[in-house]
Amino acid sequence: METATHICVYAGTSHPQLASDIADFIGIPLGKVNVTRFPDGEIHVKFGEHVRSADVFIVQPTCTPTNETLMELLIMIDAAKRSSAARITAVLPFYGYARQDRKDQPRVPITAKLVANLITVAGADRIISVDLHSQQIQGFFDIPVDHLYARPVLVPVLREVTGGKNEDLVIVAPDSGSAKMGMQYGDLLHAGFAVVAKRRLSGDSVACSHLVGEVEGKTCIITDDMTSTCGTLAAAAEILKARGAKKIYAAVTHCMLNEQGKARLLSSPIEQLITTNTIPQKDDLGGRIKVVSMAPLLGEAIQRIHDGKSVSTLFYVRD
C-alpha cells in the first residue's frame, strides 16, 4: 500500500455536521466532494480536490434512508479508490443492517455480512464504527475494524445528570442481549445492576415479563445500543416504575426515534434519554433528549490511525 501523505475527511449526505465537527477537531478543512442525483435517482460523486496519496476518511453513518446512504458510501469509496487514494477508511458511526447479524429463522439473509462484503469490495481499507449491535460483526470484515464505544462519552454525562450518587444508582439492561453492555456501564459508574426479561412480539412491540434486581427507591439508567420505536425502553421503564424506582433515565448510543417512538418516550416514565450524534439528532421533545457529540472521540481515533498510534486508550473513561 502506498504511504499516505495527509488526512482528508469527507462527508456523505447522511451527517455532514458530524463530519464537519470531526474535521474541526483535527484542525483541517472538511474535504470538498459533490454528491448529486441523476433524474432517475442514480447517485453521482465527484471529489473537488485531488486525493492522490491521501489518507481518506469518509464519514457516512448508514442511517435512514439506509439503502440510499449505503449506496452513496460505496460510490464514494469507489471514487476515492479510482482517484489513487493511499488508504480509504469508511467511518460508520452507525452501521446500518447491524440487527440482521445471524440466521435466526429459516430462509433469511445475514445482511450485516453482505454489507461488510459490499464495503470491502468497493475498496475500503479500514472501518471505524461505534457500538456495533453485536461484536461478531467485526469478524464479517477481512479488513481492520476499529470498534469504538460511546461509554467514554456518555458516562461523564450520566454522572452529571444523576448527581454522582452512585449508592442509589442502578444500571438496567432492558433485555438479556444488553446485559453485557449494562454491566460495563455499571462497573464504570460503580452502580448496581438489574435486567428485564423481554419477549419481542413484533418489530415495534415488546412485552416485559419480570425484573431481576433491586430497584425500589433507586435511580435507574436503562442502557442499550439503539432505539427506534422506544418499545423496549418504554416497556422496561414501566416495569421499573411498578417496582418502585425513584427516577428513570435511558442511555442509548444510536437514537433513531420515529414518530411512534417519540410518542412512547413522552408518555413513558423516562425523565430523559441521553444519546449521541452518531446519526443526526434534534431535541424537539422539550428537553427529553440530551445529545452528546461523538466528534472528539472519532476525531481522536482518525488522528491516531493516521499517525500509526494505538486507539485502545480511547476505550477508557477519563475521570
N, C-alpha and C positions, 0 to 999 in steps of 0.2 A: 504494500500500500504506500502511496505517495505521502510524504511528510506534509502535514497541514501547516500552513504559514500563519493563518489568522482566523479568528472566530467570526462567523456570520450567523446572526439569528434572524429567522424569517417567520412570519405569521401566516397561517392559513386564515380562512374567513370565520372559523368557529369561535376563536377567542383572541382577537388582535390586542385587546387591552392587556391580557396576561403576558403576551409576547413582548409588548412594549415595556411593561414593568420589569421583565427579566433583562431586557437589553439595558434599561436604565441602571439596574443593579450592577450589571457587569461593567457598565461605563462605555458602551458602544452604541452607535445609532442602530435602530431597527433596520434590517435589510429591506431593499426595495424589490417587491415582487408584484406582478399584476395578474390577478386571478379573475377571469371573465367567463361568461357563458355564451355559447352559440345559441341561435334562436331555438334549436331543438333541445337545448339543455346540456349539451356536451360542455365539459369544463376545459378551459384553455389556460395554461400557466406560462408566464414568461418572466424570468428574473431580470430586474432592471439594472443589474451591475454584474461584473464578472465574478464567478465563484471558483475559477480555476485554482487549484491547490488550497482551497479554503476548507476550514473545519465547519461544516454547515450543520446548524441545528434548526429543525423545522418544528415549530410549536403548533400542535393541532390536536386538541382533545377531540376524540371521535364521538361527540355528543350529538344530540338532536339538531338537524336531521342526520341520523347516523350514517346512512348509505352515502349521502352527499359529502359529508365531511371525510369519510374514509376514502372515497374515490379521489377527492381533492388531494388528500395526503399522498396517495400512491402516485398521482401525476406530478406533484411537486418533487417527490423523491426521484422519479424518473428524469425530470427536467434537470435536477441538480447533478445526477449521475452522468447524463449526456453532456453536461457543461464542464465535466472534468473536476468536480469537487474532490478533494483529497479524502474526506470522510463525511458521511451523512448520518446524522443521529436524528431519529424520529422521537420527538418529545411529546408523549401522550399522557398528559396529567390524568386524563380519564380514558380508559381503554374500553371502547365500545364492544359489545358482544361478549363481554367477560363472563356473563352469567351462563352462557352456553359452553361450559368448560368440560363437560363429560357426557357420556351417552347413558343417561339415566332412564330412558324409555326406548322401546323398540322403534326403529326406523326414524331416528332423529340424528341431526348432524352434531359435530363438535365444532361449532362455528368459531370459537376463540382460537382454535388451532388453525382453521382456514385463514382467518385474518392474519395470524402470525406468518403463515406461508406467503400471503399476498405482500405483506410489508417487506419481507426478506427478499422475495423475488424481484420486487420493484427496485431494490438496490440499497436499502438501509444497511448500514454497517453496525449500528448500535441502537438500543432502545432505552429511553428513560420513561418510567411511569410511576404513578403514585397509588399505593394501596390497591393493588390488583384484587379482584374479587376472590381469587384463590391463588395460593402460592405456586401451584403446578403450572400456571400459565407461563412462568419464566422458562420452563422446560420445553414449551412449544416452539421456542425460538432456537435457531442454530447460530445465533449471533449474541454478543454480550447484552445482558439486560441489567440496567441499574434500577432496582426496585426501591423507591423511596417510600417513606411513611409520613403520614400527616401528624403523627403523635408529637414530634418536636415542635410543631407549630401550634397544635391545639391544646396541649397540656398546660402551658403557661396561661392561656386564656381561660381554661377551665378552673385553674387555681384562683384567678382573679374573680370570675363570675360567682364561684361558690364561697368565696371569702377565705379559702385555705383551711377551713375547719375540717381536717381530714378524719377526725374521730367520728364525725357524723356523716361521712360520705360513703356511698356505696355505688360501685360501678355495676351496671346491669347489662348483661348480654341478652338481646331480645329473642335469640334462638340459639340452638346448640352450635350452629355454624359460626356464630360470632363470639363463642366463648373464649377462644384463644386471644382474640383482639381485646376483649373486655378485661381479661386477666392482665394483659400487658399494660393497659391503662391503669388498672387497679394498683399494680406494682409501682408505677411512676407517681401516682397520686397518694400512695400509702393508704389506700381505701379498702373497704370491704368489697365483697363480690357476690353477685347473685345472677341467676339465669332463669329466663322464662321459657317454658316449653311451648313451641309454636307448631301449628299444623296449617299449611297453606291450602286454602280451599279453591282459589283461582289466582289469576295473575294479579288481581287487585284486592283480594280478600284473604284474611288470615283469621285463625282462631287461636287464642292463647288459653291453655288449659290449667296450668299451675305454675307456681313460682318456687324455686329452690333458693333459700337465703333469707336473711332477716332484714327487712326494710322499714319496719314501723318506727316512725319518728326520725327517719334518716332523710338526707338529701341524696337523691338518686340521679345518676347520669347514665342514660341509655346510649351505648356506643354501637355504631355499625359502619360499614364501609360505604353504603349507598342507600338512597331512598328516592322513590318517585311518587308513589301513591300514599305514602305515610301510613300504610296499613299496619305494617309490623310495629312501627314506633308507637302509633296510637293505641293499638291493642295491648302492647306491653305497658304503656303508661296507665291504662285503665286498671290493669290488674295491680300495679304498684299503688295506685291511689286507693284501691279497695283494701289493700293490705296495710294502709296507714302511713305511706310515705309522706314526708313533710313537704318537700319540694321535688320537682321532677324536671330535669333538663335532658337534652339529647345532643350528642356529638357525632356528626356524620361527615365523612370525607367528601363524598360526591352527592350533592343535593340537586336532584332533578325534578323538583316538585311540579306536578301538573295541577290543573285546577282542582281536581278531586283531592290531591294531596294537600294543597293549601287549605281547603275547607276542613279536612280532617285535622290538620295541625291546629287551626284556630279553635276547633271545638274540643281538642284534647286537653288533658291536664298538663301538657308540656309547657313550661313557662317560657323557654327559649330554646331554639335549635341553633347550635354553634356549628358552622361548616366552613369549608374553604372555597376558594375561587378556582378549583380545578376545571370547572365549567363556569360560564358566565352566570353571575348572581345579581339579584337586586332584592332588597327587602321592601316589598310592597305590602307587608302584613303588620305594619305598625310596630316594628321592633321585635317581632317574634323570631326573626332570623338574624344572627350575627355572623358576618363573613370575615374570615381571616385570610390574608394573602399568602399564597404559596410562592410568590415571585422570588423572595430572598433565598429560600431553600433550593428552588430549581436553578436560580442564577448561580448559586454557590456550586451546585453539582456540575453545571455546564463548565464553569471556570476550572474546576478541579479536573474534570475529564480532559479538557483541552491541555492543561498543564501536566497531565500524566500523574496526578496525585490521587490518593485514596479518597473515596466518598463515604467510607464506613463511619467516619466521625459524624456525618450528617444524620445518622440513625438515632443519635442520643439527644435527650432533652438537656438543655443548658440551664442550670439554675441561676 
